[in-house]
Amino acid sequence: MTLDDLRVFAAVCRAGSLSAVARELACSQSAVSQHVKRLERELGLALIERHPRGVVPTNAGRHLQTAVANGLGGIDHALRTIAELARGEGGSVRITTGATSIRHFMSAAVVDFRERYPQVNLEFQTGVSSRNCLEALTAGQVDLAWITLGTPVRGIEQRPVADLPWVLAVAAGDPLAARARIEPADLQDARLIGLPQNSVSRSQLDDWLGKSGIRPVFDTSVTDWDTAILLAELGLGHAVVPALPEWQGPGHPRLRLVPLPDLPGLTVGWAAREWETLGPLARAFADTVATHCATPLPVGPAPAATS
C-alpha cells in the first residue's frame, strides 16, 4: 500500500462518496476505487460498503480510518513544520473556528500578527461546531482549532484562554431587562432561543438546566451565538448565551445582557495535536490571540518578528 492509497481512503470515508473524492482530486471514479481495492486486497477485508446514497466504512474500515487520520495528520503536520523552519519568516498558519469567533476573539490579534509577520499567510476554515473543528485538527487539515473546551479528546491538547460567564440576552424593553441578575427559577418554563444542538455550549447548558430541574422551552433554533443575541435584541425571544465582548457596551442600546451567576461559565481556547511540536508561527499566533484575551499561553518561544 502507498500513502496515496491511505489518503484517498481517508477522503472517501470523510466524503461518503467515491464520485465526490474523484471530483476533489480531479481524477476518475475508477481511479479512486482502485486505491481502496488495493488496500482491501492487501488487508484481506472489505473496508467500505456501497449503498444507494454513497459508501460507509466497515468495522475494519473504521479502525483503519481512525489510524490513517492520526498517522497522516501527524506526517502532514511534521512536514509543514519542517518546511516552515526552512522558509524562516515565510509560511502559513491554518486555523479552524466557528463563524463568529474571529470577530469576538481574534480581530485585534490578527491585525497585530500581520503587522509583525507580514510574510505569513493566515488561512481560516469555518467549522460548524467544536467537534467539526477537532475533526479537521485530527485529520491534519489545520494547525490550530479555536473551540469551546469540553471533555478531553484523545490525541488533542487543549489550552484554555478565556472564561465566558453566561447571560440572559433580552430586549431593552423586556420586563427582565431591569433585573440585576437572573436566578435559575426564572428560566422555568421560559421560551428560549436554542443554541445549536450539537454544540458544546448547548450540551453544557442542557446539563446544568437538567441538574437544576429547570425545563425551559426552546421554541426557536439558531446556528450560532450571534444570531441568538440578535433575535433577542429584536425582541423575538430570550437567549441564554455566553457574554461575548462585541455585544457589550453602548453600541447596542436595545439590548440587555443580564448575568446568570449561578450557571458555570464556558471556557474557550486553543486545541492542537501537540503543543511541543507546533510550528513557531502557529505558536506565535496562538500566543498573540491569548495575549489580546489577557491570558498569555505558555507555548514556548515565538520566532523572531520581522522589522
C-alpha positions as CSV (number, residue, x, y, z in Angstrom):
1,M,0.0,0.0,0.0
2,T,1.1,3.6,-0.5
3,L,0.5,6.9,1.3
4,D,-1.7,7.9,-1.6
5,D,-3.9,4.8,-1.1
6,L,-4.3,5.8,2.5
7,R,-5.0,9.4,1.7
8,V,-7.7,8.5,-0.8
9,F,-9.3,6.0,1.5
10,A,-9.5,8.6,4.3
11,A,-11.0,11.1,1.9
12,V,-13.6,8.5,0.8
13,C,-14.6,7.9,4.4
14,R,-14.9,11.6,5.1
15,A,-17.0,12.3,2.0
16,G,-19.0,9.1,1.9
17,S,-18.8,9.1,-1.8
18,L,-16.3,7.9,-4.4
19,S,-17.5,10.3,-7.0
20,A,-17.1,13.3,-4.7
21,V,-13.5,12.4,-4.0
22,A,-12.9,11.9,-7.7
23,R,-14.1,15.4,-8.3
24,E,-12.0,16.8,-5.5
25,L,-8.8,15.0,-6.8
26,A,-9.6,15.7,-10.5
27,C,-9.4,12.0,-11.4
28,S,-11.8,9.3,-12.4
29,Q,-14.1,7.4,-10.0
30,S,-12.4,4.2,-11.2
31,A,-9.0,5.5,-10.1
32,V,-10.4,6.3,-6.6
33,S,-11.9,2.8,-6.4
34,Q,-8.6,1.2,-7.3
35,H,-6.9,2.9,-4.3
36,V,-9.4,1.4,-2.0
37,K,-9.4,-2.0,-3.7
38,R,-5.6,-2.2,-3.4
39,L,-5.9,-1.7,0.4
40,E,-8.6,-4.3,0.6
41,R,-6.5,-6.8,-1.3
42,E,-3.5,-6.3,0.9
43,L,-5.5,-6.4,4.2
44,G,-7.9,-9.2,3.1
45,L,-11.0,-7.5,4.3
46,A,-13.7,-5.2,2.8
47,L,-13.1,-1.6,4.0
48,I,-16.2,0.1,2.6
49,E,-19.8,-0.8,2.0
50,R,-21.6,0.6,-1.0
51,H,-25.1,1.9,-0.5
52,P,-27.5,3.8,-2.9
53,R,-26.6,7.1,-1.3
54,G,-22.9,6.5,-1.1
55,V,-20.4,4.5,0.9
56,V,-19.7,3.9,4.6
57,P,-16.6,2.2,6.2
58,T,-17.0,-1.3,7.5
59,N,-15.9,-2.2,11.0
60,A,-12.4,-2.8,9.7
61,G,-12.6,0.3,7.7
62,R,-13.4,2.4,10.7
63,H,-10.4,1.1,12.5
64,L,-8.2,1.9,9.5
65,Q,-9.8,5.3,9.1
66,T,-9.0,6.3,12.7
67,A,-5.4,5.2,12.4
68,V,-5.0,6.9,9.0
69,A,-6.4,10.2,10.3
70,N,-4.0,10.2,13.2
71,G,-1.0,8.9,11.3
72,L,-1.3,11.1,8.1
73,G,-2.3,14.1,10.2
74,G,1.0,13.7,12.1
75,I,3.1,13.3,9.0
76,D,1.5,16.3,7.3
77,H,2.0,18.4,10.5
78,A,5.7,17.4,10.7
79,L,6.3,18.2,7.0
80,R,4.6,21.6,7.3
81,T,6.7,22.4,10.4
82,I,9.9,21.4,8.7
83,A,9.0,23.5,5.6
84,E,8.2,26.4,7.8
85,L,11.5,26.2,9.6
86,A,13.3,26.1,6.2
87,R,11.4,29.2,4.9
88,G,12.2,31.2,8.0
89,E,9.9,34.2,8.2
90,G,7.5,33.0,5.5
91,G,4.9,30.3,5.7
92,S,1.3,29.9,6.7
93,V,-0.9,29.2,9.8
94,R,-4.1,27.2,9.3
95,I,-6.9,27.9,11.9
96,T,-10.3,26.4,12.2
97,T,-13.0,28.0,14.3
98,G,-16.7,29.0,14.3
99,A,-18.1,31.6,12.0
100,T,-18.2,34.4,14.6
101,S,-15.1,33.6,16.7
102,I,-12.7,35.8,14.7
103,R,-15.0,38.8,15.3
104,H,-15.2,38.3,19.1
105,F,-11.8,36.9,20.0
106,M,-9.2,37.4,17.2
107,S,-9.8,40.6,15.2
108,A,-7.2,42.7,17.1
109,A,-4.8,39.8,17.3
110,V,-5.0,39.2,13.5
111,V,-4.0,42.8,12.8
112,D,-1.2,42.6,15.4
113,F,0.1,39.4,14.0
114,R,0.0,40.5,10.4
115,E,2.0,43.7,11.3
116,R,4.7,41.6,13.0
117,Y,4.8,38.8,10.4
118,P,3.7,40.3,7.0
119,Q,5.0,37.4,5.0
120,V,2.9,34.8,6.8
121,N,-0.5,33.7,5.4
122,L,-3.4,33.2,7.8
123,E,-5.8,30.5,6.5
124,F,-9.1,30.3,8.3
125,Q,-11.5,27.4,7.9
126,T,-15.0,27.7,9.3
127,G,-16.2,24.9,11.4
128,V,-19.9,24.4,12.3
129,S,-19.1,23.1,15.8
130,S,-16.2,22.4,18.1
131,R,-16.4,18.7,17.1
132,N,-16.1,19.6,13.5
133,C,-13.0,21.8,14.3
134,L,-11.4,18.9,16.2
135,E,-12.0,16.5,13.3
136,A,-10.2,18.9,11.0
137,L,-7.4,19.1,13.5
138,T,-7.1,15.4,13.9
139,A,-7.0,14.9,10.1
140,G,-4.1,17.3,9.8
141,Q,-6.1,19.9,7.8
142,V,-5.3,22.7,10.2
143,D,-2.6,23.7,12.8
144,L,-4.9,25.2,15.4
145,A,-8.5,24.9,16.4
146,W,-10.3,27.6,18.5
147,I,-13.1,25.8,20.4
148,T,-15.3,25.7,23.3
149,L,-13.4,23.5,25.7
150,G,-15.2,20.3,26.8
151,T,-14.2,16.8,27.7
152,P,-10.6,15.7,26.9
153,V,-10.1,14.3,23.4
154,R,-7.5,11.6,22.7
155,G,-4.6,12.8,20.7
156,I,-5.5,16.5,21.2
157,E,-4.1,19.0,23.7
158,Q,-6.4,21.8,24.8
159,R,-5.3,25.1,26.3
160,P,-7.8,27.5,28.0
161,V,-7.7,31.1,27.0
162,A,-10.8,32.9,28.3
163,D,-13.7,32.2,30.6
164,L,-17.1,33.4,29.5
165,P,-19.9,33.9,32.0
166,W,-23.5,33.2,30.9
167,V,-26.0,35.9,30.5
168,L,-29.7,36.2,29.5
169,A,-30.0,38.3,26.4
170,V,-33.2,40.3,26.3
171,A,-34.5,43.4,24.6
172,A,-34.1,46.7,26.5
173,G,-37.9,47.0,26.9
174,D,-38.4,43.5,28.3
175,P,-39.5,43.2,32.0
176,L,-36.4,41.2,32.8
177,A,-34.1,43.9,31.4
178,A,-34.1,45.8,34.7
179,R,-33.0,42.8,36.8
180,A,-29.5,42.8,38.3
181,R,-29.3,39.0,37.9
182,I,-31.3,36.1,36.7
183,E,-32.0,33.2,39.0
184,P,-32.3,29.6,37.8
185,A,-36.0,29.5,38.8
186,D,-36.6,32.5,36.4
187,L,-35.9,30.1,33.5
188,Q,-38.5,27.5,34.4
189,D,-41.0,27.2,31.5
190,A,-39.3,30.2,29.8
191,R,-39.4,30.2,26.0
192,L,-35.8,30.5,24.9
193,I,-33.9,30.7,21.6
194,G,-32.0,27.5,21.4
195,L,-28.2,27.2,20.7
196,P,-27.1,24.6,18.2
197,Q,-27.9,21.1,19.4
198,N,-24.5,19.6,18.5
199,S,-22.5,22.4,20.2
200,V,-20.5,22.1,23.4
201,S,-22.2,25.2,24.8
202,R,-25.7,23.8,24.3
203,S,-24.6,20.5,25.8
204,Q,-23.2,22.2,28.9
205,L,-26.3,24.4,29.2
206,D,-28.7,21.5,28.9
207,D,-26.7,19.5,31.5
208,W,-26.8,22.4,34.0
209,L,-30.5,23.0,33.5
210,G,-31.3,19.3,33.9
211,K,-29.3,19.0,37.1
212,S,-31.2,22.1,38.4
213,G,-34.5,20.7,37.5
214,I,-35.2,23.6,35.1
215,R,-37.2,22.8,31.9
216,P,-37.4,25.8,29.6
217,V,-39.0,25.6,26.2
218,F,-36.7,26.1,23.2
219,D,-39.1,27.3,20.5
220,T,-36.5,28.9,18.1
221,S,-33.3,27.3,16.9
222,V,-30.2,29.1,15.6
223,T,-26.8,28.1,14.4
224,D,-24.6,30.5,16.4
225,W,-24.4,32.7,19.4
226,D,-24.6,36.0,17.4
227,T,-27.9,35.1,15.8
228,A,-29.4,34.2,19.2
229,I,-28.4,37.6,20.6
230,L,-29.6,39.5,17.6
231,L,-33.0,37.8,17.8
232,A,-33.2,38.7,21.5
233,E,-32.2,42.3,20.7
234,L,-35.1,42.5,18.2
235,G,-37.5,41.3,20.9
236,L,-38.1,37.9,19.4
237,G,-37.3,35.9,22.5
238,H,-34.8,35.4,25.3
239,A,-31.4,33.7,24.8
240,V,-29.1,32.2,27.3
241,V,-25.7,32.8,25.8
242,P,-22.0,33.5,26.8
243,A,-21.2,37.2,27.4
244,L,-19.5,38.0,24.1
245,P,-17.2,41.1,24.0
246,E,-18.6,42.7,20.9
247,W,-22.2,42.7,22.2
248,Q,-21.4,44.7,25.3
249,G,-21.2,48.4,25.7
250,P,-23.1,51.4,24.3
251,G,-23.2,50.2,20.8
252,H,-26.3,48.1,21.4
253,P,-28.8,50.4,23.2
254,R,-31.7,48.0,22.5
255,L,-30.0,45.0,24.2
256,R,-29.5,44.0,27.8
257,L,-27.3,41.1,29.0
258,V,-28.4,40.1,32.4
259,P,-25.9,37.9,34.4
260,L,-26.7,34.3,35.3
261,P,-24.1,33.9,38.1
262,D,-25.3,30.5,39.2
263,L,-24.5,28.9,35.8
264,P,-20.9,27.7,35.5
265,G,-19.2,29.6,32.7
266,L,-17.8,28.4,29.4
267,T,-14.1,28.1,28.6
268,V,-12.8,28.8,25.2
269,G,-9.3,28.4,23.9
270,W,-6.9,26.6,21.6
271,A,-6.6,23.0,20.6
272,A,-3.6,21.5,18.9
273,R,-2.3,18.0,18.2
274,E,0.9,18.5,20.2
275,W,1.9,21.9,21.6
276,E,5.6,20.9,21.8
277,T,5.8,20.1,18.0
278,L,3.6,23.0,16.9
279,G,5.4,25.3,14.4
280,P,6.8,28.5,15.7
281,L,4.4,30.7,13.6
282,A,1.4,28.8,14.8
283,R,2.6,29.2,18.4
284,A,3.2,32.9,17.8
285,F,-0.4,33.3,16.5
286,A,-1.9,31.3,19.4
287,D,0.0,33.4,21.9
288,T,-1.0,36.7,20.2
289,V,-4.7,35.8,20.5
290,A,-4.2,34.7,24.1
291,T,-2.4,38.0,24.9
292,H,-5.2,40.1,23.4
293,C,-7.6,37.9,25.5
294,A,-5.5,38.9,28.6
295,T,-4.4,35.3,29.3
296,P,-0.9,34.5,27.8
297,L,-0.3,30.9,26.8
298,P,2.9,29.1,27.9
299,V,3.5,27.6,24.5
300,G,7.3,28.2,24.1
301,P,9.3,30.9,22.4
302,A,8.0,32.6,19.3
303,P,10.0,33.2,16.2
304,A,11.8,36.5,15.7
305,A,9.5,39.1,14.3
306,T,10.3,40.9,11.1
307,S,11.3,44.5,11.3
